[in-house]
Amino acid sequence: MKPGSLLVNEIFYSIQGESTHAGRPCVFVRLTGCDLRCSYCDTEYSFYEGRTIPIGEIVQQVLAHGCGLAEVTGGEPLLQANVYELIGALLGAGLTVMVETSGAADLSRLDPRVVKIMDLKCPGSGEAHRNLWQNLAWLTPRDEVKFVLSGRADYEWARNVMYEHALSERVNAVLLSCAFGRLEPLKLAQWMLEDRLPARFQLQLHKYVWSPHTRGV
Ligand code: SF4
């Protein structure tokens, strides 16, 4: 990778769909590459496709949308070392910056002003063995932890992890989401209510607003 640039899959303006910021207009910077292969992945096109863009140009493209919220995502955005320069520039421009990460990449270098949305991979993803548990130490009350569930076994796993690590007391929100087409949202809602779980039910908003396979939304 050239100094001062990143391999970018896409930059787009859309509605934030998967956090407590869901519903807010947001500019997304999707970086190329991921070292996981989750069984339900819906962004496989980000594994290899992309073009190298200087960080200054990425920032200009983001700012051109006149939006105060930016999200750096992937793939896994923390695999490219220059991502920290991009994040610093976006923060320096006064934006609220979210980073969506798989939980398998080290969070220790992220600026504490960043809102981290960290997945903890459930067994149904096929990648639970990649969770970096030491990342929990870097979470702050502004951050969010997300579980994408493929069924009841994943739900019970997530519930145990939540309680074992007192997650709901450590972060802004624990998000429980259905792997699209695998788990009925109604079932998840019922389980959460039965258990009085201190977590937040979440739908992948963009899949309902746009068609499930639309890119760049
Ligand atoms: S971490 Fe995200 S981008 Fe990577 S394989 Fe899993 S779902 Fe896909």
Residues whose N, C-alpha, C, O or C-beta is under 5 A from the ligand:
A	BS01	SF4	C34 L36 R37 C38 C41 D42 T43 G74 G75 E76 S102
